[in-house]
Amino acid sequence: MAGQLTTASGLSGVSRSIKSKTRNSDDLAMSDSYRVPKRSVSVQLRTVQFGFEEVTVFLNDLAESHAGPESPLDLFNAQSAFLPVRLADATMRFVSIEQVMTVGLPPTLPEEAEPFCGTVEKVAVLMEDGNVLEGGFAYELPDGSQRLQDFLNQEVRFALLHTAEGEVLINKRRISHVSVL
């Protein structure tokens, strides 16, 4: 029988033994054929517990919800509860999306910028930690629901704010309030 495991609550259970398996070259070749290609992008992640950290996120070559490559906004608005990131020291961490307050994005090259013809609302965003971000939300919504309130009440978790310093993804669940400038 495997060893006894006692939990913090004092309950005992049986732990399972897990044998490690050494992979041979055939196993590696097979796993590589199923690997999904990803692009690495450096972002400045601000979480509730750790503050600002420079991390690398991994984007799919093809987005699930639209034509073209996956964007950081697509990644952070996906249904995943945890997101793998690589830290500056090359270690991996799985970050709870709910703990992410903001994500500073790398500069967009002019040729990558998409033309925009929707609403741009200049705002000041007060985050729950007291930090204030000023910039503009740019959005396109159907006729009859083009107000800032409609944009903020969309089901997606993160919104893209264009600031003087660059683009920032903001976790809407971490916003205290938004003021129109």
C-alpha positions in Angstrom: 0.0 0.0 0.0 1.2 3.5 -0.7 2.1 5.8 2.2 -0.5 7.5 4.4 -1.2 11.1 3.7 -2.5 13.4 6.5 -4.1 16.7 5.5 -4.2 19.9 7.4 -7.8 19.0 8.5 -6.4 15.8 10.1 -8.1 13.5 7.6 -6.0 10.6 6.4 -6.0 9.3 2.9 -3.8 7.1 0.7 -1.3 8.8 -1.5 -0.6 7.3 -4.9 2.8 6.5 -6.2 3.6 8.0 -9.5 6.4 6.5 -11.5 8.4 8.9 -13.7 8.9 7.8 -17.2 12.0 8.7 -19.2 11.0 9.8 -22.7 12.8 8.4 -25.7 13.3 10.2 -29.0 10.1 8.6 -30.5 8.0 10.0 -27.6 9.5 13.4 -28.2 8.9 13.3 -31.9 5.3 12.3 -31.4 4.7 15.1 -28.8 6.3 17.7 -31.1 3.9 16.8 -33.8 1.0 17.7 -31.5 2.5 20.9 -30.2 0.6 24.1 -31.0 2.9 26.8 -32.4 3.0 29.9 -30.1 4.5 33.4 -30.3 6.2 34.8 -27.2 5.3 38.3 -26.2 6.8 40.3 -23.3 4.3 42.2 -21.3 4.3 44.1 -18.0 1.9 42.2 -15.7 0.5 43.9 -12.6 -1.1 41.5 -10.1 -2.7 42.0 -6.8 0.0 40.2 -4.9 3.2 40.7 -6.8 2.8 44.2 -8.3 4.6 44.9 -11.6 6.5 42.1 -13.3 8.0 41.7 -16.7 6.7 38.4 -18.0 6.4 36.5 -21.3 3.0 35.3 -22.5 2.4 32.8 -25.3 0.0 33.6 -28.1 -1.5 31.2 -30.7 -0.6 31.8 -34.4 -4.4 31.7 -35.1 -7.1 33.3 -32.9 -10.1 31.2 -32.0 -12.7 34.1 -32.3 -11.5 35.9 -35.4 -9.3 35.7 -38.5 -5.6 36.3 -37.9 -3.2 35.8 -35.0 -4.3 35.7 -31.3 -3.8 39.1 -29.5 -3.0 39.6 -25.9 -6.6 40.9 -25.5 -7.9 37.6 -26.9 -5.6 35.6 -24.5 -6.7 37.5 -21.4 -10.4 37.4 -22.4 -10.3 33.6 -23.0 -12.2 31.3 -20.6 -9.0 30.1 -18.9 -8.8 30.6 -15.1 -5.0 30.4 -15.1 -2.4 31.6 -17.6 1.1 30.3 -18.0 3.8 33.0 -18.0 7.5 32.8 -18.1 9.3 35.0 -15.6 12.5 37.0 -16.2 14.6 34.1 -14.6 13.0 31.6 -17.1 10.8 29.9 -14.5 7.2 29.3 -15.3 4.3 30.5 -13.2 0.6 29.9 -13.6 -1.2 33.2 -12.8 -4.8 33.4 -11.8 -6.5 35.7 -14.3 -8.7 37.2 -11.6 -5.5 38.4 -9.8 -4.3 40.3 -12.8 -5.0 44.1 -12.5 -3.4 45.4 -15.7 -1.2 44.2 -18.6 1.1 46.7 -20.2 1.5 45.8 -23.9 4.6 46.3 -26.1 4.3 49.1 -28.6 2.3 48.4 -31.8 4.1 49.0 -35.0 2.3 51.5 -37.3 1.8 48.8 -40.0 0.2 46.5 -37.5 -2.4 49.1 -36.3 -5.9 48.4 -37.6 -8.1 51.3 -39.0 -10.8 52.3 -36.5 -14.1 54.1 -37.0 -16.0 53.5 -33.8 -16.4 55.5 -30.5 -13.4 56.8 -28.6 -14.1 57.8 -25.0 -11.5 59.7 -23.0 -11.5 58.4 -19.4 -9.8 58.2 -16.0 -9.9 54.7 -14.6 -9.6 54.3 -10.8 -8.3 50.8 -10.0 -9.2 49.2 -6.6 -5.7 49.8 -5.4 -6.0 53.6 -5.9 -3.9 53.7 -9.1 -5.4 56.0 -11.8 -5.0 55.4 -15.5 -5.9 58.0 -18.0 -6.5 57.3 -21.7 -9.2 56.3 -24.2 -11.4 53.3 -24.7 -12.0 52.7 -28.4 -14.9 50.5 -29.2 -17.5 49.6 -31.8 -20.9 48.5 -30.6 -24.2 48.0 -32.4 -26.6 50.9 -32.9 -28.6 51.7 -29.8 -25.9 50.4 -27.4 -22.9 52.6 -28.1 -22.6 54.2 -24.6 -19.5 53.8 -22.4 -21.8 52.0 -19.9 -22.6 49.4 -22.6 -18.9 48.9 -23.4 -18.0 48.5 -19.7 -20.9 46.1 -19.1 -19.8 43.7 -21.9 -19.2 40.1 -20.7 -15.4 40.2 -21.5 -13.1 40.5 -18.5 -10.4 42.9 -19.9 -10.7 46.1 -21.8 -8.0 47.8 -23.9 -7.1 51.4 -22.7 -4.9 53.6 -25.0 -2.7 55.7 -22.8 0.1 58.3 -23.5 2.5 55.6 -22.4 1.1 52.8 -24.5 -1.7 50.3 -24.6 -2.9 48.7 -21.3 -5.3 45.8 -20.8 -7.4 46.5 -17.7 -9.2 43.8 -15.7 -12.7 45.4 -15.4 -13.4 43.4 -12.2 -10.5 45.4 -10.6 -11.9 48.8 -11.5 -13.4 51.0 -8.7 -14.9 53.5 -11.1 -14.5 55.2 -14.5 -14.8 59.0 -15.0 -15.3 60.6 -18.4 -12.7 63.3 -19.1 
